[in-house]
Amino acid sequence: MFPRLRPMLACTCAASVLPAGGALAATTTVPAKDTFRGSIARATGRLAADRGSVTILIDVAQSADAVRPVVLRIEGIACFRATHCLSLAGRLSGTISARPSTIPDLGKRFGLAGTGTLGPLGRVSAAGAVTGVGFIRFGRETLTLDLRMKLGSVTIHALSPKLPGFTSP
């Protein structure tokens, strides 16, 4: 279901981090728990034959609230002359919402919703989910993101690096 990914210890990429108030703060390093690598799993419309790989950085406001502001920064990996390769780049703003968990040993679940501009797609709306690491020594968080725009839709599946149990965004 998920593509084979290179191991990753932490992202050294710079990204903005949202404080409790929701305004963007100074640039810092995004922790591994908020870094995902994945690929385009499905595309429809004029994008149906397109594929590509992405890194997604999640900037989440630290708060106990069930709904928090979130910024998703999506960085495509260069295609190097590949045909039907979609190298996404841009930023989405929206919310991350806690979802009820039905099985206590599974990781915490969150819904994602947002809008923004991604090159070369233009204006997109996004909906998706993130599942944290549950009752296990080490595991990976999973992220699924559906992007919708005039050209069609794109679904991205991504994984975090290995993380300790009970980790979540």
C-alpha positions as CSV (number, residue, x, y, z in Angstrom):
1,M,0.0,0.0,0.0
2,F,2.8,2.5,0.9
3,P,5.9,2.9,-1.3
4,R,9.2,1.7,0.0
5,L,10.8,4.8,1.7
6,R,14.3,5.6,2.7
7,P,14.9,5.6,6.4
8,M,14.9,9.1,7.9
9,L,16.1,10.1,11.4
10,A,14.9,13.7,11.4
11,C,14.3,16.5,8.9
12,T,16.8,19.3,8.9
13,C,14.5,21.4,6.8
14,A,13.5,24.8,8.1
15,A,9.9,25.5,8.6
16,S,7.7,27.9,10.4
17,V,6.2,26.7,13.7
18,L,2.8,27.9,14.9
19,P,2.6,29.1,18.5
20,A,-0.6,28.7,20.6
21,G,-2.0,32.0,19.2
22,G,-1.8,30.6,15.6
23,A,0.5,33.3,14.2
24,L,3.6,32.2,12.4
25,A,6.8,32.5,14.5
26,A,10.5,32.4,13.7
27,T,11.9,29.7,11.6
28,T,13.0,26.5,13.4
29,T,13.7,22.9,12.6
30,V,10.6,20.6,12.2
31,P,10.8,17.6,14.5
32,A,10.8,14.1,13.0
33,K,7.3,13.5,14.3
34,D,5.9,16.2,12.0
35,T,7.8,15.2,8.9
36,F,6.4,12.7,6.4
37,R,7.7,11.3,3.1
38,G,5.4,9.7,0.6
39,S,4.1,9.6,-2.9
40,I,1.1,10.3,-5.1
41,A,-1.0,7.1,-4.7
42,R,-3.8,8.2,-7.1
43,A,-4.6,11.0,-9.5
44,T,-7.8,11.7,-11.5
45,G,-8.9,14.0,-14.3
46,R,-6.1,15.6,-16.4
47,L,-3.6,14.4,-13.8
48,A,-4.6,10.7,-14.0
49,A,-1.2,9.4,-15.3
50,D,0.9,11.6,-13.0
51,R,3.0,10.3,-10.2
52,G,5.6,11.9,-7.9
53,S,7.2,11.9,-4.4
54,V,6.8,14.4,-1.7
55,T,8.0,15.6,1.7
56,I,5.2,17.0,3.9
57,L,6.1,19.2,6.9
58,I,3.3,19.8,9.5
59,D,3.4,22.9,11.6
60,V,0.8,22.4,14.4
61,A,-0.1,24.9,17.1
62,Q,0.7,23.3,20.5
63,S,-2.6,23.4,22.4
64,A,-5.0,21.1,24.3
65,D,-7.8,22.2,22.0
66,A,-9.6,19.6,19.9
67,V,-9.2,21.8,16.8
68,R,-5.9,23.5,16.2
69,P,-4.5,25.6,13.4
70,V,-2.1,23.8,11.0
71,V,0.1,24.6,8.1
72,L,1.2,21.9,5.7
73,R,4.3,22.6,3.6
74,I,4.6,20.2,0.6
75,E,7.9,19.9,-1.2
76,G,8.0,17.7,-4.3
77,I,11.1,15.7,-5.1
78,A,12.7,16.6,-8.5
79,C,11.6,14.4,-11.3
80,F,14.7,14.6,-13.6
81,R,13.0,14.3,-17.0
82,A,10.5,11.6,-16.0
83,T,7.3,11.7,-18.0
84,H,4.0,12.3,-16.0
85,C,5.9,13.3,-12.9
86,L,4.2,15.9,-10.7
87,S,6.6,17.8,-8.5
88,L,4.3,19.6,-6.0
89,A,5.4,22.6,-4.1
90,G,3.5,25.0,-1.8
91,R,1.7,25.6,1.4
92,L,-1.8,24.7,2.8
93,S,-3.4,26.4,5.8
94,G,-6.3,25.0,7.8
95,T,-7.1,22.9,10.9
96,I,-6.2,19.6,12.5
97,S,-9.0,18.0,14.6
98,A,-8.8,15.2,17.1
99,R,-11.0,12.3,16.1
100,P,-12.4,9.7,18.5
101,S,-10.5,6.5,18.8
102,T,-12.4,3.2,18.8
103,I,-9.5,1.0,19.8
104,P,-7.3,2.2,22.8
105,D,-4.1,0.6,21.6
106,L,-4.1,2.4,18.2
107,G,-2.5,5.8,17.8
108,K,-4.5,9.0,18.1
109,R,-6.4,10.0,15.0
110,F,-6.7,13.5,13.5
111,G,-8.6,14.9,10.6
112,L,-7.0,17.5,8.3
113,A,-8.7,20.2,6.3
114,G,-7.2,23.2,4.5
115,T,-6.7,25.3,1.4
116,G,-3.8,26.8,-0.4
117,T,-1.7,27.0,-3.6
118,L,0.4,24.2,-4.8
119,G,2.6,24.5,-7.9
120,P,1.8,23.4,-10.6
121,L,-1.8,22.7,-9.6
122,G,-2.9,26.2,-8.5
123,R,-5.6,26.7,-5.8
124,V,-6.4,23.4,-4.0
125,S,-8.6,22.3,-1.2
126,A,-7.3,19.5,1.0
127,A,-8.9,16.9,3.3
128,G,-7.1,14.0,5.0
129,A,-6.1,12.2,8.2
130,V,-3.1,11.6,10.3
131,T,-2.7,8.6,12.7
132,G,-0.1,8.6,15.4
133,V,1.9,5.8,16.8
134,G,0.0,3.6,19.3
135,F,0.9,1.1,22.0
136,I,4.1,-0.2,20.4
137,R,7.7,0.4,21.2
138,F,8.5,2.1,17.8
139,G,6.3,2.7,14.8
140,R,5.4,5.2,12.1
141,E,2.7,7.9,11.8
142,T,0.6,7.7,8.7
143,L,-0.8,10.5,6.6
144,T,-3.3,10.5,3.8
145,L,-4.1,13.7,2.0
146,D,-6.7,14.3,-0.8
147,L,-6.1,17.4,-2.9
148,R,-8.9,18.7,-5.1
149,M,-8.6,21.3,-7.8
150,K,-10.1,22.2,-11.3
151,L,-7.7,19.7,-13.0
152,G,-8.8,16.7,-11.0
153,S,-7.7,15.2,-7.7
154,V,-4.5,13.8,-6.2
155,T,-4.2,11.4,-3.2
156,I,-0.9,11.3,-1.3
157,H,0.1,8.6,1.2
158,A,3.0,9.3,3.5
159,L,4.8,8.0,6.5
160,S,6.9,9.5,9.3
161,P,10.3,8.1,10.3
162,K,10.3,5.5,13.1
163,L,9.0,7.1,16.3
164,P,8.5,6.0,19.9
165,G,5.1,4.7,20.9
166,F,2.2,7.1,21.7
167,T,3.7,9.9,19.4
168,S,1.2,12.1,17.5
169,P,1.3,15.5,15.7
